[in-house]
Amino acid sequence: MSRKEGEHSLDHYIEFGPFPSVGPTIPEFVENPDRKGITPPQASNELDELAKATFDALDKFQVGDSQEMRETIADFKAFAHLASYYADKIRAALALHRFRVGGDEALRTEALHHLDRAVAHWIDYGTIASAQYSPQLLARVDTTDWLGELLDYAKQDSQIVRQAEHNVFPPSVLFLRTK
């Protein structure tokens, strides 16, 4: 989310891709899965692998009485949950676009499943972050109210999936911002 662009919904992920400078967008990938670069599934899998590696590494730490170490480990755990949130959001965007292209209701169900997981990761992230930091108003992202306004944004993507129709594609998210 940014003040300039607003919340990056599933449609934003579909239009621009998870890492547009290094791989295909979701529509490009669906049209041609053999395109070069980091694909949306590869990006999702890499994020989850990094999150798992982070959790595995943190399980080996001996924290002792160090408050600073406990807080630092909590920060790492929060960011690992955030990585998993984005992994599932990318998967949901991919399933949503495939549903719009092909009409298979199983893909809508898959997208909703990934969004449920994404929201659970967001709640884990927000729980850790809000335990350590106070909500703030920041120039770039507006608010850091993880379990309030930002959680609501994370939940809104499910509505996009529920309202999606086969062969109906929304206008550019850039166009929507200019209205």
N, C-alpha and C positions, 0 to 999 in steps of 0.2 A: 504494500500500500504506500502511496505517496500523495502528498497534497496536490501535486501537479497532475497525476494520472488517476488518482482514486484507487479504490480496491481493484486488484487484478483478479477479475472473475475467471471462470472457466473459459469464457469466450475470448478473453485476453490471451490466455495460455494457448488456445487453439490458433488464434490469429498470428501470434508472434513466436510461439514455441517457448520451451523452457530456457534454451540458451541459443537465441537466434544467430549469434555470430559464429557458432561452432557446429551447427547441425541443422537438419531440416525442421521446418515447422510441422505441426501435427498434420495439417492437410497435405503437405508435401510428402510426409512419411506414409500416410494412409494411401496416397496415390502411388507411391513408389518406395516400398520398404527397403530397397537396396541402395538408397541415396547415401552418399558419403557424409561423414561427420557423426557427431554424437546424436543418436536418435532419442526420441522421447522415452522409449522403454529403457534404453541404456542409461539415460540420465536418472530415471527413477530408481533403477537397480543400484546404480553407483551411490546415490544418496542414502538408500537403505543400508547398503554395505558399510558405508562410512559411519552411519549412526550405530549400527551393530558393533563395529570395531571400537567406537568410542565407549559404548556401554561396557563391552568386554574389558577394555583397558582400565576403565574406572573401577570395575569390580576388584581389581588387583591392588588398588591404592590402600595404604594404611593411613587413615586420616588422623587418628589420635585425638588430641584435644585442640587441634588447630582450627579455630573458627574461620580463618582466612582460607584454609585448604578445603573445608566443608563448603564454603561459599563458591570457591573456584570450581570444585567438582560439580556442584549444583548448576553452575553456569554451563559447563560442558554438557551435562545431561539435558538441560533446556535446549541447547543448540542441536543436540542429537534428535530430540523430539521434533524440533523445527524442521530438520532435514527430512524426517519421516513424513511430516505434514506435507511438505512440498512434493515428496515422492508420490504420495497417494493423490495429491491434487493433480499432478501431471497425468497419472494413470486415469483419473476420472475424466479429465479433459479429452484424453485419447479415446476412451470408451464412448463419451458423449459424441464426439465427431464421427466415430464409426457408426453410431446409432443414426445420426442425422443422414449419413451417406447411405447406409444399407437398410435401416428400418428394423433391425433385429432387436426386439424388446429385451432380450437377455443382456444386450449391451447397456441399455438404460439401467437395468438392475445392477450390472457390474459397476457403472459409474456411481450409482448411489452407495453401493458397498464401499467403494474407495473413499467417497466423501465422508461416510460414517467413520471410517478409520482416520481420515485426515482430521476431522473434528476432535476425535479422541486424542490424537497427538497434539492438537492445538491446546486442548484443555490441560494435558500434561505439561506442555511448554508454559502455558499461562499460569498454572499453579505454581510452578517453580519460580518463574520470573516475578510474579506478584508477591511471593513470600520474601523475596530479596530486594525488590525495588518498588518504589511508590509510582503510581501512574503519573505521567508527565505529559506536558504539551511540548512537542518537538517540531522544529521547523519543517523537516522533510516528511515525517509520517503523521503529523498532527497529534495523535494520542498514543499512549502506551497502556491503555486500559485493556489488558490482555483478555480478561475474563468478562468484559463488558462489551463495549462497542466492537472491538476487534474479533471477539468470538462470534458476535452477530454476523459480521461480514463473512466469517468462515462458514457459517451455517447457510448463508444465502445462496451458495452455489447449488444446493440441492433443489431449490426452486427452479433454477435454470434447467436442470435435468428433467424435472417433472413436467415442465411446460414445453420441452423440446418436441419437435415434430420431424418425422421422416421427410427428407428432401427440403426442409425449410432451414435456411441459414441466416443468422442475424446480420444486420449491417455491421460494417467495421466498428470496432470499439472506439476508434479514433473519431469516426463520424458522430457517434453517440455523445462523445464528450463536448463537441462543438455546439450542441443544441442548448 
